[in-house]
Amino acid sequence: MSFFAELDQQYIDGEWRPGSGSWDIIDFNPYDGEKLASIAVATADEVDQAYQAAERAQVTWAQTNPYSRRGIFERALRIVEDREDEITEAIIAELGGTRLKAAFELRLAKELLREAIQLTLRPEGRILPSPVDGTENRVQRVPVGVIGVISPFNFPFLLSLKSVAPALALGNAVVLKPHQNTPICGGSLVAKVFEDAGLPAGLLNVVITDIAEIDDALIEHPVPKVISFSGSDRVGRHVAVVCAKNFKRSVLDLGGNSALIVLADADVDYAVHAAVFSRYAYQGPVCMAANRILLARAVEKEFTEKFVAKVRTLTVGDPADPKTVIGPLISSQQADAVGALVEETVEAGATALVRGTVDGNLVSPTVLTGLPADSPVLTQEILGPVAILLPFDGVDEAVRIANDTRCGLSGAIHTGDVERGVRVARRINTGMIHINDGTGHSEPIVPFGGEKHSGAEWLNAESMVDAFTTQKWISVQYGRSSFPF
């Protein structure tokens, strides 16, 4: 595809150029195996060049009038809107996203860019009183400087923009490393949008590489003051440790193991639709996906029958086909891992109401019930189209089951009594939870984040200002201070 051939390079200091590494990252279409691009990896030296370019460019950018910075994001939004069809096809080809998934990702990406436009004007200063006569205290929000961003494969365009756009809007420069399975949608495409929008050279750099080549150079480098990482809690823990050792701030958007709770007074038909979407959107590897669906005994039989019937209608296949609901997983390794997880869980005593199959990277839906209480799958994130149905007796048990995981990102509660749902929601140890809706929501003006192993720091809204700026205290003595010696 010519789109990928045009973007198969590193983007450093405003120049498109090949990496100097001795091996290539091969970008494949996960559905049909078509080779989309071959990209020579960036080395640790090129990571250094990217950070040096960012550091040089950021000084002027931080001093640029925020109204001028705002114009960049207005143009970037128009570019994404004008190229929406082309970007949609890229998402389908590179990550196996269905058309529905691509539309969802692009809608959120556009909303995020709209919020970035406003974010350029968001930082405010304060004047605080002083106990010292004649002194005025000024507290300002200023850019941190340079930010390293590491984005995942599941929503690469959106989740790269989620840190890149606010960081730039607030006066910082960025070095972005996309996931090696989605180097174009998560990296080069983002750079191209901002380049065409007129972003000055050096402010956004994209290094396409792998830890096998650069080790921890991206997060250990002395230039970046903040590392924003989206991905697994295992890797996130490592990022946090390295950042702490190097006195950097880490912003971590990690995995989840969300519970969707259906209380006895819920609208069962509506809850079924919400649960199917929350579990099977983009084949399942979504941090906010409803891994566990908790059912009050009174509705267990009805819900289960309708849920299973709905799951059996989901179309598996070519993500380019508008009728397809479940496309391929990103790699054969991930597909095989999901298949093995289901096999192990069934062998340990679970019942498969729907038993999915693995065909290359295509994994059809599975629905499991009757899991032993100590089943490992209950407490971990499932990166594939596998739903777990769990009955409960009473709200206290539902809360206990929902909280029995190291993650705490999202969740949902279905009930005929909204305020009852809110009371239950307050007992769930999760950063976000939704009453009578699905589990997968992100709105740019609402804080986004998790508890426990699901992350550190928050994104969206005012949280972006906290994440990507720092405070500076300037005091002014209008009179004369007295000193003791």
C-alpha angles and dihedrals in degrees: 000000000000090000090065094040090059093053103040097113143079118267111216128161092347095308130111109220141149121263117252096224120121096240139046136238106226114212111209133185100242093213103052103010094241113162106241101177145347114215125187106228124249115244129221087262090059090048086056091049090051093051092046090051091048093050092051095047096044095066093065093037092056089055093048116112107262090228088061091048089051091061091063092060093045089056092044090055092051090049092053090047092049093047097040095119092050093047090048091056090048092053091049093049102042104040104018092246115165120236089256091053093047091051090050093049093047093047091055092043091055092047089051092052090050089054091047088057088059093040092067088072098037105091111096134186130221135212111215130191122252132211087221114089115244094015126125120194117210119190116191137182111232132176115269090226116237126017129197114214125196114187132193133234102243100071099007101161094044098041094046089051091045090072102020098055098047092042091054093041090056093053103267132125122230141212109198127198112188123202111276091238093057106032095146104044092037098040127005094039091054090050092049093052092053094041090055090045089060102255107167116254118270097026094097120032126176121204115188107200146110136244087248085070105032104021106197097336093118095058100030095052111117097228104068116076096189132036116200112197131181118188143068124353089236093061091035090059090054092048090050093050094049091046092050092050089052096043094247129140116242124207107197127192102181142168132302143206100199125190123215107201121203111197123203094260096051126124095253098198092051092045090053092055092047092048095048091051093043092053104036104036109127092000092296109288093117120125092224095046119132099248092170126040111197117203130196109231091242092063101027097101097044094043094046094051093048094042093052091047091051093047091053089060095057111115116229121198144058109027090209090065109091089218093059116105099172119041130173127307114245097260144004089249091059093044092051091047092054091048091050092048091055091047092051093047094050092047088053091058108278121135119231109216086178118020115203125207132218117232110171104301093340114102117182120214124283128196117197131190138162094049118173111254091245096050109139092218090069093069102039137076113258112213096199145052098295122128125194120205115203125181121214138192110221134344095278091061091046090054092048093051093045091052095045096099137081089237129078112176113120143344145161139224125203118202142139090234110065096193091050087053090052091051090053091045091058089060095054113094097225135116095231133022133170131211116222094351142084126286099241111083135136124171119180095225094049121075113255122203148102146239132236111005094350096088154303125249122008134256135209128049118013089348088075090061090051092047100047106030135055133209126254125194117208117179123195123201108204093180128030126289120221117230126202094228 
